[in-house]
Amino acid sequence: MAKKSTKKDDRPDRLRELLRVPPGTETDLTAYDAEAVPVGPEDKAAGVAATAAMAERLAELQERLYAAGTAGDRRRLLLVLQGMDTCGKGGTVKHVIGHFNPAGCRIRAFKAPTPEEQDHHFLWRINRELPRSGEIGIFDRSHYEDVLIARVRELAPREQIRRRYDEINAFEKALAEDGVTLIKVFLHISYEQQRRRLLQRLDNPDKHWKFNVGDIEERALWPAYQKAYELALTRCSTAEAPWYVVPADRKWYRNWAVSQLLLEHLEELDPRYPAAGGFDVEESRKQLLAS
């Protein structure tokens, strides 16, 4: 979904193929247009309507996945959301995950490691929050912080960070082999759009709680963060766990794209309601009618 692809594609492949970072390729984020609408709804009204139209199907597939999990199906799904501040990770959780029954979701926002977490391997805290059988997990930030901010802020030796890419790939491959479908989404926001969103927070007293003066300092490190993301996307987009670059300057398109990615993966999983086990349906009906 490079900048040259800003026109509507009338005959696209599945969205997951269009937005996927091909394994083994070098990622250059300057080649991606954060404001692009490469496929799907062309304006906000159509986008909001299309996202809402997916709600019933997403909810049905989630229920089927959860039901299958209660019967021993180990499959589950993990949505990983990464991106620069104001890219809309929280908004995506609110508008997209709101389609699902919370009982079948496991949502975790990862912040700076606690002292206890720092005493363990960097994947320790991730393992504790993985979705169980039949669940949909959502990570607002993730294990990738340990090759992103850790690299930019030099929180670990560079050689240690280089080893972490391979550790992440091995970890995600093991998850895939254990029945986890990973959907790793980089919410791609432009430098200019981030400034506009930060200014909107300052201009609205009701949004001041979302503003952090540290965001201004982080903007000064934008080139370093872009490089860190490029390395993560290049090194860790694999056949088992590919990365998807979603244009995030338009919130409505971001929400539609993530919803569509979830729908495509859930439909491919095609979970089924389990058959009756341990009881005779007709006999149980007779007993109830007679009671």
C-alpha positions, 0 to 999 in steps of 0.5 A: 500500500505504497504512496502510488496506490492512493487511487481506489482499486476496483478489483483488489485482492483480500485486504490482508494481502494488500496491506501485508508486509511481504516476509523477507522484504526491506520496509521503507515507511516513506513509501506508505501513504498514511492518508491512503484509501487504497480499497474499500469505502471511499468516504467517512459516511460509507466507511462508518456504515461499512464498519457497522455492517460487519458487526453482526458477522464479527459477533457471530464468528466470535461466539462460534470461536468461544463456543468451540474453545469450550469444547477443546478447540485450542484456536484463538486470535491475537490482535497486536496494535502498534504505532506512534502516539495518537495513531489510535490504538485506544480508538481502534479498541473502542470502535472495533473490539466493541463489536465483540462480547467482552466475555470472550476478549482479553484486552491488555495495554502494555506500559513501561515494565514494572520492577517485577516484570524487569526481573524476568525475560522480556516475553514473560509478561506477554506470556501471562496475557495471551488469549486462552482457547476460544478467546480474542486477545487485543494488545495495545502495544506489545513485546515489540516495545522491547525492540522499539522504545528500547532501541530508540531510548537505548534501554538495552545494549544494541546486541541484546536488541538484535537478538530479540528479533529472532526471539520474537520470531521463534515465540510467534512461530510457537504461538502459531503452531499452538493455535494462535492466529496473530494479526499484527497491525502497524497503525501508520500515522503521518508526522503532520497528522500527529501534530494536528491530533496533539493540538486538538487535545490542547484545544479541548479541555476535555482532552487535556487528560490525554495530553502528555508534555513528553509527547513533544519530546517524543516527536523530536525522535520521530526519525529514530522511531520510524527506523525502529519500526522499519526494522521490526517490520522487516525482521518480524513479518513472517509467514506465521505472523505477518505485519499489516500496515494500516493507514491511520490518518483517517480514523474511519478508514483505520476502523474499517480496515482493522475490522475487515482484517479481523473478519477475513481471519475469523472467516478463514478460521471458520469456527463451528459450534460444538455438537451436543456432548454427554446428553441426548437432545431429543430425550432432554426435550421430552423431559423438559416438555413433561416437567 
